[in-house]
Amino acid sequence: MSIERARAHLTKYGFAERIREFEVSSATVALAAEAVGTEPERIAKTLSFLTHDGPILVVAAGDARVDNKKYKATFHNKAKMIPFEDVEPLIGHGVGGVCPFGIEKGVAVYLDESLKRFDTVFPAAGTAASAVELTIPELERASEYLGWVDVTSVPEE
């Protein structure tokens, strides 16, 4: 089960006890924000893409949208989301629960600059009814990210 993979991974960093499981779906940013009790932008959504080098994950703020020009400039190919049916086999978690914890070997993780405006964020924890609150430095450690990228845009306030 995906939550067990995420839990085992987060245990290595001492964060597993922070996983919250819900009776309701947290599969979308809006549902996750409602379940957690926070603003939608603080939900750290994990987006899965196919690149020339294989599958990657980009963790971004809930209100961020992929900017195709920025994405192409960073990854040198068009932003191509992984098809629904291929997400779980390639990443290790199903759609709605995709997170950077306990993923398949070889999947590169990047954190988007849109997250840096928050002290803590809430990524999923392997299922469509889970989340874990982490500070940005904790997310950096637990995600085993390769680097920060700027591939999204956020609405002007």
N, CA, C and O atoms as a GROMACS GRO file, in nm:
protein
  628
    1MET      N    1   0.084  -0.119   0.000
    1MET     CA    2   0.000   0.000   0.000
    1MET      C    3   0.089   0.125   0.000
    1MET      O    4   0.190   0.129   0.070
    2SER      N    5   0.052   0.223  -0.076
    2SER     CA    6   0.134   0.342  -0.094
    2SER      C    7   0.161   0.418   0.035
    2SER      O    8   0.270   0.471   0.053
    3ILE      N    9   0.062   0.424   0.125
    3ILE     CA   10   0.087   0.499   0.249
    3ILE      C   11   0.196   0.430   0.331
    3ILE      O   12   0.271   0.497   0.402
    4GLU      N   13   0.205   0.299   0.323
    4GLU     CA   14   0.308   0.227   0.397
    4GLU      C   15   0.446   0.257   0.339
    4GLU      O   16   0.544   0.268   0.413
    5ARG      N   17   0.454   0.271   0.208
    5ARG     CA   18   0.581   0.310   0.145
    5ARG      C   19   0.621   0.450   0.192
    5ARG      O   20   0.736   0.474   0.229
    6ALA      N   21   0.526   0.542   0.189
    6ALA     CA   22   0.554   0.679   0.233
    6ALA      C   23   0.590   0.680   0.382
    6ALA      O   24   0.682   0.750   0.422
    7ARG      N   25   0.517   0.604   0.462
    7ARG     CA   26   0.543   0.599   0.607
    7ARG      C   27   0.683   0.545   0.635
    7ARG      O   28   0.756   0.600   0.718
    8ALA      N   29   0.722   0.438   0.566
    8ALA     CA   30   0.855   0.380   0.586
    8ALA      C   31   0.963   0.482   0.549
    8ALA      O   32   1.064   0.495   0.618
    9HIS      N   33   0.941   0.553   0.441
    9HIS     CA   34   1.037   0.655   0.398
    9HIS      C   35   1.045   0.768   0.500
    9HIS      O   36   1.155   0.808   0.540
   10LEU      N   37   0.932   0.820   0.542
   10LEU     CA   38   0.929   0.931   0.637
   10LEU      C   39   0.982   0.890   0.775
   10LEU      O   40   1.029   0.976   0.850
   11THR      N   41   0.974   0.762   0.809
   11THR     CA   42   1.029   0.713   0.935
   11THR      C   43   1.179   0.737   0.941
   11THR      O   44   1.233   0.769   1.047
   12LYS      N   45   1.248   0.722   0.828
   12LYS     CA   46   1.393   0.744   0.824
   12LYS      C   47   1.431   0.885   0.867
   12LYS      O   48   1.542   0.909   0.913
   13TYR      N   49   1.337   0.978   0.852
   13TYR     CA   50   1.363   1.119   0.884
   13TYR      C   51   1.294   1.165   1.012
   13TYR      O   52   1.306   1.281   1.051
   14GLY      N   53   1.222   1.074   1.077
   14GLY     CA   54   1.153   1.108   1.200
   14GLY      C   55   1.022   1.183   1.180
   14GLY      O   56   0.976   1.250   1.272
   15PHE      N   57   0.962   1.174   1.060
   15PHE     CA   58   0.841   1.249   1.030
   15PHE      C   59   0.715   1.163   1.017
   15PHE      O   60   0.607   1.217   0.998
   16ALA      N   61   0.727   1.033   1.028
   16ALA     CA   62   0.612   0.944   1.005
   16ALA      C   63   0.497   0.971   1.100
   16ALA      O   64   0.381   0.956   1.063
   17GLU      N   65   0.529   1.010   1.224
   17GLU     CA   66   0.422   1.034   1.323
   17GLU      C   67   0.338   1.155   1.286
   17GLU      O   68   0.231   1.176   1.344
   18ARG      N   69   0.384   1.235   1.192
   18ARG     CA   70   0.307   1.354   1.150
   18ARG      C   71   0.207   1.326   1.039
   18ARG      O   72   0.127   1.413   1.005
   19ILE      N   73   0.210   1.206   0.984
   19ILE     CA   74   0.114   1.173   0.878
   19ILE      C   75  -0.028   1.180   0.933
   19ILE      O   76  -0.058   1.124   1.038
   20ARG      N   77  -0.112   1.249   0.861
   20ARG     CA   78  -0.254   1.258   0.896
   20ARG      C   79  -0.334   1.183   0.792
   20ARG      O   80  -0.316   1.203   0.672
   21GLU      N   81  -0.423   1.096   0.838
   21GLU     CA   82  -0.513   1.024   0.748
   21GLU      C   83  -0.654   1.076   0.770
   21GLU      O   84  -0.694   1.104   0.882
   22PHE      N   85  -0.728   1.087   0.661
   22PHE     CA   86  -0.860   1.149   0.665
   22PHE      C   87  -0.969   1.050   0.627
   22PHE      O   88  -0.945   0.953   0.555
   23GLU      N   89  -1.090   1.077   0.675
   23GLU     CA   90  -1.208   0.999   0.637
   23GLU      C   91  -1.262   1.046   0.503
   23GLU      O   92  -1.347   0.980   0.442
   24VAL      N   93  -1.213   1.162   0.457
   24VAL     CA   94  -1.257   1.220   0.330
   24VAL      C   95  -1.140   1.226   0.234
   24VAL      O   96  -1.024   1.217   0.275
   25SER      N   97  -1.171   1.241   0.107
   25SER     CA   98  -1.066   1.250   0.006
   25SER      C   99  -0.986   1.379   0.019
   25SER      O  100  -1.041   1.485   0.050
   26SER      N  101  -0.857   1.366  -0.004
   26SER     CA  102  -0.770   1.484  -0.014
   26SER      C  103  -0.698   1.480  -0.149
   26SER      O  104  -0.584   1.526  -0.162
   27ALA      N  105  -0.766   1.423  -0.249
   27ALA     CA  106  -0.705   1.398  -0.379
   27ALA      C  107  -0.681   1.522  -0.464
   27ALA      O  108  -0.600   1.520  -0.556
   28THR      N  109  -0.751   1.631  -0.434
   28THR     CA  110  -0.729   1.755  -0.508
   28THR      C  111  -0.679   1.861  -0.411
   28THR      O  112  -0.689   1.843  -0.290
   29VAL      N  113  -0.626   1.968  -0.463
   29VAL     CA  114  -0.579   2.077  -0.376
   29VAL      C  115  -0.692   2.128  -0.288
   29VAL      O  116  -0.673   2.144  -0.167
   30ALA      N  117  -0.809   2.152  -0.347
   30ALA     CA  118  -0.922   2.205  -0.269
   30ALA      C  119  -0.965   2.106  -0.160
   30ALA      O  120  -0.988   2.147  -0.046
   31LEU      N  121  -0.976   1.978  -0.193
   31LEU     CA  122  -1.016   1.878  -0.095
   31LEU      C  123  -0.911   1.863   0.015
   31LEU      O  124  -0.945   1.850   0.132
   32ALA      N  125  -0.783   1.865  -0.024
   32ALA     CA  126  -0.675   1.853   0.073
   32ALA      C  127  -0.675   1.972   0.169
   32ALA      O  128  -0.658   1.954   0.290
   33ALA      N  129  -0.694   2.091   0.116
   33ALA     CA  130  -0.695   2.211   0.200
   33ALA      C  131  -0.810   2.203   0.301
   33ALA      O  132  -0.793   2.240   0.417
   34GLU      N  133  -0.925   2.156   0.256
   34GLU     CA  134  -1.040   2.142   0.345
   34GLU      C  135  -1.013   2.036   0.453
   34GLU      O  136  -1.041   2.058   0.571
   35ALA      N  137  -0.958   1.922   0.412
   35ALA     CA  138  -0.929   1.814   0.507
   35ALA      C  139  -0.826   1.857   0.611
   35ALA      O  140  -0.840   1.826   0.729
   36VAL      N  141  -0.722   1.926   0.567
   36VAL     CA  142  -0.614   1.969   0.656
   36VAL      C  143  -0.655   2.090   0.739
   36VAL      O  144  -0.613   2.104   0.854
   37GLY      N  145  -0.739   2.177   0.681
   37GLY     CA  146  -0.778   2.300   0.748
   37GLY      C  147  -0.678   2.412   0.723
   37GLY      O  148  -0.641   2.486   0.814
   38THR      N  149  -0.635   2.425   0.597
   38THR     CA  150  -0.539   2.528   0.560
   38THR      C  151  -0.578   2.591   0.427
   38THR      O  152  -0.675   2.551   0.364
   39GLU      N  153  -0.499   2.690   0.386
   39GLU     CA  154  -0.523   2.756   0.258
   39GLU      C  155  -0.477   2.662   0.145
   39GLU      O  156  -0.379   2.590   0.161
   40PRO      N  157  -0.548   2.664   0.031
   40PRO     CA  158  -0.511   2.576  -0.080
   40PRO      C  159  -0.366   2.594  -0.127
   40PRO      O  160  -0.302   2.496  -0.167
   41GLU      N  161  -0.315   2.715  -0.123
   41GLU     CA  162  -0.178   2.738  -0.172
   41GLU      C  163  -0.073   2.666  -0.088
   41GLU      O  164   0.038   2.641  -0.137
   42ARG      N  165  -0.105   2.631   0.038
   42ARG     CA  166  -0.009   2.561   0.124
   42ARG      C  167  -0.010   2.409   0.104
   42ARG      O  168   0.069   2.337   0.166
   43ILE      N  169  -0.098   2.361   0.017
   43ILE     CA  170  -0.094   2.220  -0.021
   43ILE      C  171   0.021   2.203  -0.121
   43ILE      O  172   0.024   2.272  -0.223
   44ALA      N  173   0.113   2.114  -0.091
   44ALA     CA  174   0.227   2.090  -0.180
   44ALA      C  175   0.189   1.978  -0.276
   44ALA      O  176   0.202   1.860  -0.244
   45LYS      N  177   0.142   2.018  -0.393
   45LYS     CA  178   0.099   1.917  -0.490
   45LYS      C  179   0.222   1.862  -0.562
   45LYS      O  180   0.316   1.935  -0.594
   46THR      N  181   0.219   1.732  -0.586
   46THR     CA  182   0.330   1.666  -0.653
   46THR      C  183   0.286   1.627  -0.792
   46THR      O  184   0.197   1.544  -0.810
   47LEU      N  185   0.348   1.690  -0.891
   47LEU     CA  186   0.314   1.670  -1.031
   47LEU      C  187   0.412   1.573  -1.094
   47LEU      O  188   0.533   1.583  -1.071
   48SER      N  189   0.362   1.481  -1.173
   48SER     CA  190   0.448   1.378  -1.235
   48SER      C  191   0.456   1.401  -1.386
   48SER      O  192   0.355   1.416  -1.454
   49PHE      N  193   0.579   1.402  -1.435
   49PHE     CA  194   0.606   1.428  -1.576
   49PHE      C  195   0.696   1.321  -1.634
   49PHE      O  196   0.774   1.258  -1.562
   50LEU      N  197   0.686   1.303  -1.766
   50LEU     CA  198   0.779   1.219  -1.840
   50LEU      C  199   0.878   1.311  -1.910
   50LEU      O  200   0.839   1.406  -1.978
   51THR      N  201   1.006   1.283  -1.893
   51THR     CA  202   1.111   1.359  -1.963
   51THR      C  203   1.193   1.262  -2.046
   51THR      O  204   1.172   1.140  -2.040
   52HIS      N  205   1.287   1.316  -2.123
   52HIS     CA  206   1.377   1.230  -2.201
   52HIS      C  207   1.459   1.139  -2.110
   52HIS      O  208   1.502   1.032  -2.152
   53ASP      N  209   1.479   1.181  -1.985
   53ASP     CA  210   1.558   1.104  -1.890
   53ASP      C  211   1.474   1.014  -1.799
   53ASP      O  212   1.528   0.950  -1.709
   54GLY      N  213   1.343   1.010  -1.822
   54GLY     CA  214   1.255   0.928  -1.741
   54GLY      C  215   1.157   1.010  -1.661
   54GLY      O  216   1.146   1.131  -1.682
   55PRO      N  217   1.084   0.946  -1.568
   55PRO     CA  218   0.982   1.018  -1.491
   55PRO      C  219   1.046   1.110  -1.387
   55PRO      O  220   1.149   1.076  -1.328
   56ILE      N  221   0.983   1.225  -1.366
   56ILE     CA  222   1.026   1.318  -1.262
   56ILE      C  223   0.904   1.365  -1.185
   56ILE      O  224   0.790   1.356  -1.232
   57LEU      N  225   0.929   1.415  -1.065
   57LEU     CA  226   0.826   1.478  -0.984
   57LEU      C  227   0.866   1.622  -0.959
   57LEU      O  228   0.983   1.652  -0.934
   58VAL      N  229   0.768   1.711  -0.966
   58VAL     CA  230   0.787   1.850  -0.929
   58VAL      C  231   0.685   1.881  -0.820
   58VAL      O  232   0.565   1.872  -0.843
   59VAL      N  233   0.734   1.918  -0.702
   59VAL     CA  234   0.647   1.953  -0.590
   59VAL      C  235   0.630   2.104  -0.594
   59VAL      O  236   0.728   2.178  -0.589
   60ALA      N  237   0.504   2.149  -0.602
   60ALA     CA  238   0.474   2.292  -0.617
   60ALA      C  239   0.361   2.333  -0.524
   60ALA      O  240   0.287   2.248  -0.474
   61ALA      N  241   0.349   2.462  -0.503
   61ALA     CA  242   0.241   2.516  -0.421
   61ALA      C  243   0.106   2.488  -0.486
   61ALA      O  244   0.095   2.478  -0.608
   62GLY      N  245   0.004   2.477  -0.403
   62GLY     CA  246  -0.129   2.443  -0.451
   62GLY      C  247  -0.189   2.540  -0.551
   62GLY      O  248  -0.271   2.500  -0.633
   63ASP      N  249  -0.149   2.667  -0.546
   63ASP     CA  250  -0.203   2.766  -0.639
   63ASP      C  251  -0.115   2.785  -0.762
   63ASP      O  252  -0.148   2.867  -0.848
   64ALA      N  253  -0.005   2.714  -0.772
   64ALA     CA  254   0.088   2.729  -0.884
   64ALA      C  255   0.039   2.653  -1.006
   64ALA      O  256  -0.022   2.546  -0.995
   65ARG      N  257   0.067   2.708  -1.121
   65ARG     CA  258   0.034   2.644  -1.249
   65ARG      C  259   0.164   2.628  -1.326
   65ARG      O  260   0.250   2.716  -1.324
   66VAL      N  261   0.178   2.514  -1.394
   66VAL     CA  262   0.298   2.492  -1.474
   66VAL      C  263   0.304   2.596  -1.584
   66VAL      O  264   0.207   2.618  -1.657
   67ASP      N  265   0.419   2.660  -1.596
   67ASP     CA  266   0.447   2.757  -1.702
   67ASP      C  267   0.527   2.681  -1.807
   67ASP      O  268   0.644   2.647  -1.785
   68ASN      N  269   0.465   2.655  -1.922
   68ASN     CA  270   0.527   2.570  -2.023
   68ASN      C  271   0.662   2.623  -2.072
   68ASN      O  272   0.753   2.544  -2.097
   69LYS      N  273   0.676   2.754  -2.085
   69LYS     CA  274   0.804   2.810  -2.130
   69LYS      C  275   0.913   2.787  -2.025
   69LYS      O  276   1.024   2.748  -2.059
   70LYS      N  277   0.881   2.811  -1.899
   70LYS     CA  278   0.979   2.789  -1.791
   70LYS      C  279   1.015   2.641  -1.781
   70LYS      O  280   1.131   2.605  -1.764
   71TYR      N  281   0.914   2.555  -1.793
   71TYR     CA  282   0.938   2.411  -1.784
   71TYR      C  283   1.033   2.367  -1.895
   71TYR      O  284   1.131   2.297  -1.869
   72LYS      N  285   1.004   2.410  -2.018
   72LYS     CA  286   1.087   2.370  -2.132
   72LYS      C  287   1.229   2.424  -2.118
   72LYS      O  288   1.325   2.355  -2.153
   73ALA      N  289   1.243   2.545  -2.069
   73ALA     CA  290   1.376   2.603  -2.049
   73ALA      C  291   1.455   2.526  -1.944
   73ALA      O  292   1.577   2.516  -1.953
   74THR      N  293   1.386   2.471  -1.846
   74THR     CA  294   1.452   2.399  -1.736
   74THR      C  295   1.483   2.254  -1.774
   74THR      O  296   1.594   2.206  -1.752
   75PHE      N  297   1.385   2.184  -1.830
   75PHE     CA  298   1.399   2.040  -1.856
   75PHE      C  299   1.425   2.005  -2.002
   75PHE      O  300   1.444   1.888  -2.035
   76HIS      N  301   1.426   2.104  -2.090
   76HIS     CA  302   1.461   2.087  -2.231
   76HIS      C  303   1.368   1.994  -2.308
   76HIS      O  304   1.409   1.929  -2.404
   77ASN      N  305   1.244   1.988  -2.265
   77ASN     CA  306   1.138   1.923  -2.341
   77ASN      C  307   1.004   1.977  -2.292
   77ASN      O  308   0.996   2.042  -2.188
   78LYS      N  309   0.899   1.950  -2.371
   78LYS     CA  310   0.767   1.998  -2.335
   78LYS      C  311   0.718   1.929  -2.208
   78LYS      O  312   0.754   1.814  -2.180
   79ALA      N  313   0.637   2.001  -2.131
   79ALA     CA  314   0.577   1.944  -2.010
   79ALA      C  315   0.476   1.837  -2.053
   79ALA      O  316   0.374   1.869  -2.113
   80LYS      N  317   0.505   1.712  -2.022
   80LYS     CA  318   0.416   1.601  -2.055
   80LYS      C  319   0.384   1.525  -1.928
   80LYS      O  320   0.467   1.451  -1.875
   81MET      N  321   0.262   1.544  -1.880
   81MET     CA  322   0.217   1.473  -1.759
   81MET      C  323   0.215   1.322  -1.788
   81MET      O  324   0.187   1.280  -1.900
   82ILE      N  325   0.244   1.244  -1.686
   82ILE     CA  326   0.237   1.099  -1.700
   82ILE      C  327   0.089   1.060  -1.709
   82ILE      O  328   0.009   1.106  -1.627
   83PRO      N  329   0.052   0.977  -1.806
   83PRO     CA  330  -0.088   0.934  -1.817
   83PRO      C  331  -0.135   0.866  -1.688
   83PRO      O  332  -0.059   0.796  -1.621
   84PHE      N  333  -0.261   0.887  -1.654
   84PHE     CA  334  -0.323   0.837  -1.530
   84PHE      C  335  -0.283   0.693  -1.499
   84PHE      O  336  -0.237   0.662  -1.389
   85GLU      N  337  -0.300   0.605  -1.598
   85GLU     CA  338  -0.277   0.462  -1.574
   85GLU      C  339  -0.130   0.426  -1.554
   85GLU      O  340  -0.100   0.318  -1.506
   86ASP      N  341  -0.039   0.516  -1.591
   86ASP     CA  342   0.104   0.489  -1.577
   86ASP      C  343   0.166   0.550  -1.452
   86ASP      O  344   0.281   0.521  -1.418
   87VAL      N  345   0.090   0.635  -1.382
   87VAL     CA  346   0.146   0.705  -1.266
   87VAL      C  347   0.191   0.607  -1.158
   87VAL      O  348   0.306   0.612  -1.116
   88GLU      N  349   0.103   0.519  -1.114
   88GLU     CA  350   0.139   0.429  -1.004
   88GLU      C  351   0.255   0.336  -1.041
   88GLU      O  352   0.348   0.322  -0.961
   89PRO      N  353   0.254   0.271  -1.159
   89PRO     CA  354   0.367   0.184  -1.191
   89PRO      C  355   0.501   0.259  -1.202
   89PRO      O  356   0.605   0.206  -1.163
   90LEU      N  357   0.499   0.380  -1.254
   90LEU     CA  358   0.623   0.456  -1.272
   90LEU      C  359   0.671   0.526  -1.146
   90LEU      O  360   0.791   0.535  -1.121
   91ILE      N  361   0.576   0.576  -1.065
   91ILE     CA  362   0.611   0.657  -0.948
   91ILE      C  363   0.606   0.578  -0.818
   91ILE      O  364   0.689   0.597  -0.730
   92GLY      N  365   0.508   0.488  -0.807
   92GLY     CA  366   0.493   0.411  -0.683
   92GLY      C  367   0.373   0.452  -0.601
   92GLY      O  368   0.341   0.388  -0.500
   93HIS      N  369   0.307   0.559  -0.642
   93HIS     CA  370   0.185   0.606  -0.576
   93HIS      C  371   0.082   0.638  -0.685
   93HIS      O  372   0.118   0.678  -0.795
   94GLY      N  373  -0.046   0.619  -0.653
   94GLY     CA  374  -0.151   0.648  -0.748
   94GLY      C  375  -0.189   0.795  -0.749
   94GLY      O  376  -0.157   0.869  -0.656
   95VAL      N  377  -0.258   0.836  -0.855
   95VAL     CA  378  -0.305   0.974  -0.868
   95VAL      C  379  -0.388   1.011  -0.746
   95VAL      O  380  -0.471   0.933  -0.700
   96GLY      N  381  -0.365   1.130  -0.693
   96GLY     CA  382  -0.433   1.177  -0.573
   96GLY      C  383  -0.349   1.158  -0.449
   96GLY      O  384  -0.366   1.229  -0.350
   97GLY      N  385  -0.257   1.062  -0.453
   97GLY     CA  386  -0.169   1.036  -0.339
   97GLY      C  387  -0.021   1.049  -0.374
   97GLY      O  388   0.065   1.018  -0.292
   98VAL      N  389   0.007   1.096  -0.496
   98VAL     CA  390   0.146   1.108  -0.538
   98VAL      C  391   0.219   1.204  -0.446
   98VAL      O  392   0.172   1.315  -0.418
   99CYS      N  393   0.335   1.160  -0.399
   99CYS     CA  394   0.418   1.239  -0.311
   99CYS      C  395   0.563   1.200  -0.337
   99CYS      O  396   0.589   1.099  -0.403
  100PRO      N  397   0.658   1.276  -0.286
  100PRO     CA  398   0.799   1.243  -0.312
  100PRO      C  399   0.860   1.145  -0.212
  100PRO      O  400   0.982   1.135  -0.202
  101PHE      N  401   0.777   1.073  -0.138
  101PHE     CA  402   0.824   0.984  -0.032
  101PHE      C  403   0.796   0.838  -0.067
  101PHE      O  404   0.682   0.803  -0.095
  102GLY      N  405   0.899   0.754  -0.065
  102GLY     CA  406   0.880   0.613  -0.094
  102GLY      C  407   0.848   0.585  -0.240
  102GLY      O  408   0.765   0.500  -0.271
  103ILE      N  409   0.914   0.657  -0.327
  103ILE     CA  410   0.888   0.644  -0.471
  103ILE      C  411   0.980   0.540  -0.534
  103ILE      O  412   1.074   0.492  -0.470
  104GLU      N  413   0.952   0.507  -0.658
  104GLU     CA  414   1.034   0.411  -0.732
  104GLU      C  415   1.175   0.466  -0.751
  104GLU      O  416   1.195   0.587  -0.762
  105LYS      N  417   1.272   0.377  -0.756
  105LYS     CA  418   1.411   0.417  -0.779
  105LYS      C  419   1.423   0.485  -0.916
  105LYS      O  420   1.357   0.445  -1.012
  106GLY      N  421   1.507   0.586  -0.923
  106GLY     CA  422   1.532   0.653  -1.050
  106GLY      C  423   1.439   0.769  -1.080
  106GLY      O  424   1.459   0.839  -1.179
  107VAL      N  425   1.337   0.792  -0.996
  107VAL     CA  426   1.247   0.906  -1.017
  107VAL      C  427   1.311   1.028  -0.952
  107VAL      O  428   1.332   1.031  -0.831
  108ALA      N  429   1.340   1.128  -1.033
  108ALA     CA  430   1.403   1.251  -0.983
  108ALA      C  431   1.297   1.343  -0.923
  108ALA      O  432   1.187   1.355  -0.978
  109VAL      N  433   1.330   1.407  -0.811
  109VAL     CA  434   1.238   1.498  -0.742
  109VAL      C  435   1.296   1.639  -0.744
  109VAL      O  436   1.413   1.660  -0.713
  110TYR      N  437   1.211   1.734  -0.782
  110TYR     CA  438   1.247   1.875  -0.781
  110TYR      C  439   1.144   1.951  -0.699
  110TYR      O  440   1.026   1.915  -0.698
  111LEU      N  441   1.188   2.055  -0.632
  111LEU     CA  442   1.097   2.142  -0.556
  111LEU      C  443   1.086   2.274  -0.630
  111LEU      O  444   1.186   2.332  -0.670
  112ASP      N  445   0.962   2.320  -0.646
  112ASP     CA  446   0.939   2.445  -0.718
  112ASP      C  447   0.948   2.566  -0.626
  112ASP      O  448   0.907   2.560  -0.510
  113GLU      N  449   1.002   2.674  -0.678
  113GLU     CA  450   1.020   2.798  -0.604
  113GLU      C  451   0.891   2.849  -0.540
  113GLU      O  452   0.896   2.924  -0.442
  114SER      N  453   0.776   2.810  -0.594
  114SER     CA  454   0.648   2.857  -0.541
  114SER      C  455   0.626   2.816  -0.395
  114SER      O  456   0.545   2.877  -0.326
  115LEU      N  457   0.698   2.716  -0.349
  115LEU     CA  458   0.684   2.669  -0.210
  115LEU      C  459   0.756   2.757  -0.110
  115LEU      O  460   0.722   2.758   0.008
  116LYS      N  461   0.855   2.832  -0.155
  116LYS     CA  462   0.943   2.905  -0.064
  116LYS      C  463   0.874   3.016   0.014
  116LYS      O  464   0.933   3.070   0.107
  117ARG      N  465   0.751   3.052  -0.022
  117ARG     CA  466   0.681   3.160   0.052
  117ARG      C  467   0.616   3.111   0.180
  117ARG      O  468   0.559   3.192   0.254
  118PHE      N  469   0.624   2.982   0.210
  118PHE     CA  470   0.557   2.924   0.326
  118PHE      C  471   0.658   2.867   0.426
  118PHE      O  472   0.764   2.819   0.388
  119ASP      N  473   0.621   2.873   0.554
  119ASP     CA  474   0.703   2.810   0.658
  119ASP      C  475   0.682   2.658   0.656
  119ASP      O  476   0.778   2.581   0.667
  120THR      N  477   0.557   2.617   0.642
  120THR     CA  478   0.525   2.475   0.632
  120THR      C  479   0.429   2.452   0.516
  120THR      O  480   0.353   2.541   0.478
  121VAL      N  481   0.435   2.330   0.461
  121VAL     CA  482   0.345   2.290   0.353
  121VAL      C  483   0.295   2.149   0.382
  121VAL      O  484   0.346   2.080   0.471
  122PHE      N  485   0.194   2.107   0.306
  122PHE     CA  486   0.128   1.978   0.328
  122PHE      C  487   0.128   1.893   0.201
  122PHE      O  488   0.033   1.900   0.123
  123PRO      N  489   0.232   1.812   0.178
  123PRO     CA  490   0.225   1.717   0.068
  123PRO      C  491   0.142   1.595   0.108
  123PRO      O  492   0.119   1.571   0.227
  124ALA      N  493   0.096   1.520   0.009
  124ALA     CA  494   0.027   1.394   0.035
  124ALA      C  495   0.126   1.295   0.097
  124ALA      O  496   0.246   1.319   0.099
  125ALA      N  497   0.073   1.186   0.146
  125ALA     CA  498   0.158   1.082   0.206
  125ALA      C  499   0.126   0.945   0.147
  125ALA      O  500   0.121   0.845   0.219
  126GLY      N  501   0.105   0.941   0.016
  126GLY     CA  502   0.089   0.814  -0.053
  126GLY      C  503  -0.052   0.771  -0.088
  126GLY      O  504  -0.071   0.678  -0.166
  127THR      N  505  -0.152   0.837  -0.031
  127THR     CA  506  -0.291   0.803  -0.064
  127THR      C  507  -0.370   0.930  -0.090
  127THR      O  508  -0.324   1.041  -0.063
  128ALA      N  509  -0.490   0.912  -0.141
  128ALA     CA  510  -0.579   1.025  -0.169
  128ALA      C  511  -0.657   1.067  -0.046
  128ALA      O  512  -0.758   1.137  -0.057
  129ALA      N  513  -0.612   1.026   0.072
  129ALA     CA  514  -0.676   1.067   0.198
  129ALA      C  515  -0.569   1.081   0.307
  129ALA      O  516  -0.587   1.035   0.420
  130SER      N  517  -0.457   1.146   0.270
  130SER     CA  518  -0.348   1.163   0.366
  130SER      C  519  -0.269   1.289   0.335
  130SER      O  520  -0.273   1.342   0.224
  131ALA      N  521  -0.196   1.336   0.436
  131ALA     CA  522  -0.107   1.452   0.421
  131ALA      C  523  -0.008   1.450   0.537
  131ALA      O  524  -0.029   1.383   0.638
  132VAL      N  525   0.101   1.524   0.520
  132VAL     CA  526   0.200   1.539   0.625
  132VAL      C  527   0.248   1.684   0.623
  132VAL      O  528   0.280   1.738   0.517
  133GLU      N  529   0.253   1.747   0.740
  133GLU     CA  530   0.299   1.886   0.746
  133GLU      C  531   0.450   1.888   0.768
  133GLU      O  532   0.501   1.826   0.862
  134LEU      N  533   0.520   1.958   0.680
  134LEU     CA  534   0.666   1.968   0.687
  134LEU      C  535   0.711   2.112   0.666
  134LEU      O  536   0.649   2.186   0.590
  135THR      N  537   0.818   2.150   0.734
  135THR     CA  538   0.881   2.279   0.702
  135THR      C  539   0.952   2.262   0.568
  135THR      O  540   0.969   2.149   0.520
  136ILE      N  541   0.993   2.371   0.508
  136ILE     CA  542   1.063   2.363   0.380
  136ILE      C  543   1.196   2.286   0.395
  136ILE      O  544   1.224   2.200   0.313
  137PRO      N  545   1.277   2.315   0.498
  137PRO     CA  546   1.399   2.234   0.514
  137PRO      C  547   1.370   2.085   0.537
  137PRO      O  548   1.445   1.999   0.491
  138GLU      N  549   1.261   2.054   0.608
  138GLU     CA  550   1.224   1.914   0.628
  138GLU      C  551   1.182   1.850   0.496
  138GLU      O  552   1.216   1.735   0.469
  139LEU      N  553   1.107   1.924   0.413
  139LEU     CA  554   1.067   1.874   0.282
  139LEU      C  555   1.190   1.850   0.195
  139LEU      O  556   1.196   1.750   0.123
  140GLU      N  557   1.286   1.940   0.202
  140GLU     CA  558   1.410   1.920   0.126
  140GLU      C  559   1.475   1.787   0.164
  140GLU      O  560   1.513   1.709   0.077
  141ARG      N  561   1.489   1.762   0.294
  141ARG     CA  562   1.553   1.639   0.340
  141ARG      C  563   1.471   1.516   0.303
  141ARG      O  564   1.523   1.421   0.244
  142ALA      N  565   1.344   1.517   0.338
  142ALA     CA  566   1.260   1.398   0.321
  142ALA      C  567   1.234   1.365   0.174
  142ALA      O  568   1.217   1.248   0.140
  143SER      N  569   1.232   1.466   0.088
  143SER     CA  570   1.205   1.440  -0.053
  143SER      C  571   1.328   1.392  -0.128
  143SER      O  572   1.318   1.340  -0.239
  144GLU      N  573   1.446   1.410  -0.066
  144GLU     CA  574   1.571   1.373  -0.132
  144GLU      C  575   1.579   1.438  -0.270
  144GLU      O  576   1.620   1.377  -0.368
  145TYR      N  577   1.537   1.565  -0.273
  145TYR     CA  578   1.526   1.639  -0.399
  145TYR      C  579   1.662   1.662  -0.465
  145TYR      O  580   1.766   1.662  -0.399
  146LEU      N  581   1.658   1.681  -0.598
  146LEU     CA  582   1.780   1.709  -0.672
  146LEU      C  583   1.809   1.858  -0.678
  146LEU      O  584   1.924   1.898  -0.695
  147GLY      N  585   1.705   1.941  -0.665
  147GLY     CA  586   1.727   2.084  -0.669
  147GLY      C  587   1.598   2.162  -0.676
  147GLY      O  588   1.490   2.107  -0.694
  148TRP      N  589   1.614   2.294  -0.660
  148TRP     CA  590   1.501   2.386  -0.673
  148TRP      C  591   1.489   2.425  -0.819
  148TRP      O  592   1.589   2.444  -0.888
  149VAL      N  593   1.364   2.436  -0.867
  149VAL     CA  594   1.337   2.479  -1.004
  149VAL      C  595   1.231   2.590  -0.999
  149VAL      O  596   1.160   2.606  -0.900
  150ASP      N  597   1.222   2.664  -1.107
  150ASP     CA  598   1.120   2.768  -1.121
  150ASP      C  599   1.044   2.738  -1.250
  150ASP      O  600   1.075   2.792  -1.356
  151VAL      N  601   0.944   2.650  -1.240
  151VAL     CA  602   0.870   2.606  -1.358
  151VAL      C  603   0.721   2.635  -1.350
  151VAL      O  604   0.642   2.582  -1.429
  152THR      N  605   0.682   2.718  -1.252
  152THR     CA  606   0.540   2.751  -1.238
  152THR      C  607   0.522   2.903  -1.230
  152THR      O  608   0.618   2.979  -1.220
  153SER      N  609   0.398   2.942  -1.236
  153SER     CA  610   0.360   3.080  -1.207
  153SER      C  611   0.245   3.074  -1.107
  153SER      O  612   0.167   2.978  -1.105
  154VAL      N  613   0.235   3.176  -1.024
  154VAL     CA  614   0.128   3.183  -0.926
  154VAL      C  615   0.046   3.308  -0.952
  154VAL      O  616   0.099   3.407  -1.004
  155PRO      N  617  -0.081   3.305  -0.918
  155PRO     CA  618  -0.165   3.423  -0.942
  155PRO      C  619  -0.115   3.545  -0.863
  155PRO      O  620  -0.066   3.532  -0.751
  156GLU      N  621  -0.130   3.660  -0.923
  156GLU     CA  622  -0.094   3.785  -0.854
  156GLU      C  623  -0.196   3.809  -0.743
  156GLU      O  624  -0.315   3.779  -0.759
  157GLU      N  625  -0.149   3.861  -0.633
  157GLU     CA  626  -0.242   3.888  -0.521
  157GLU      C  627  -0.304   4.024  -0.532
  157GLU      O  628  -0.384   4.063  -0.447
   0.00000   0.00000   0.00000
